[in-house]
Amino acid sequence: MSGEVRVLLAAAALPATEVEVEAMAARYPAFRAAVDALHDVPADRDSAEGDFPRTG
C-alpha cells in the first residue's frame, strides 16, 4: 500500500518522510473506501432518499 501512497504523493509533488508515508499507507484503505462511498448512487433513482418529488 505504501507504493500507492508514494505514487499519489509524487503526482501531487508532495514531500513526505518514510514515517509519514507509512502512516498514510496504514490509513489509506479506510480513507479510500470513504471517498469511494461518496460516489455511490442507488441503482433505482426513485428509491433514493432525499430526492425531490417529480413534477411531471
C-alpha positions as CSV (number, residue, x, y, z in Angstrom):
1,M,0.0,0.0,0.0
2,S,2.9,2.4,0.6
3,G,3.7,2.1,-3.1
4,E,0.3,3.6,-4.0
5,V,0.7,6.4,-1.4
6,R,4.2,7.2,-2.8
7,V,2.8,7.4,-6.3
8,L,0.0,9.7,-5.2
9,L,2.4,11.9,-3.3
10,A,4.8,12.1,-6.2
11,A,1.9,13.0,-8.6
12,A,1.0,15.9,-6.3
13,A,4.7,16.8,-5.8
14,L,4.3,16.5,-2.0
15,P,7.3,15.6,0.1
16,A,6.9,13.1,2.9
17,T,9.2,11.2,5.2
18,E,9.3,7.4,5.5
19,V,7.3,7.7,8.7
20,E,4.7,9.9,7.1
21,V,4.4,7.6,4.1
22,E,3.9,4.5,6.4
23,A,1.3,6.4,8.5
24,M,-0.6,7.4,5.4
25,A,-0.4,3.9,3.9
26,A,-1.9,2.5,7.1
27,R,-4.9,4.8,6.8
28,Y,-5.3,4.8,3.1
29,P,-7.7,1.8,2.7
30,A,-10.3,3.3,5.1
31,F,-9.9,6.8,3.6
32,R,-10.2,5.5,0.0
33,A,-13.3,3.5,0.9
34,A,-14.9,6.6,2.5
35,V,-14.2,8.7,-0.6
36,D,-15.5,6.0,-2.9
37,A,-18.7,5.8,-0.9
38,L,-19.3,9.5,-1.7
39,H,-19.8,8.4,-5.3
40,D,-22.2,5.5,-4.6
41,V,-25.5,6.2,-6.3
42,P,-28.6,4.0,-5.8
43,A,-29.4,1.9,-8.9
44,D,-33.0,3.0,-8.8
45,R,-33.3,6.7,-8.8
46,D,-36.8,6.6,-7.3
47,S,-35.6,4.7,-4.3
48,A,-33.1,7.3,-3.3
49,E,-33.9,9.0,-0.1
50,G,-34.0,12.8,-0.2
51,D,-34.9,13.0,-3.8
52,F,-37.2,15.8,-4.7
53,P,-40.6,14.6,-6.0
54,R,-41.0,14.6,-9.7
55,T,-43.5,17.2,-11.0
56,G,-44.0,16.0,-14.5
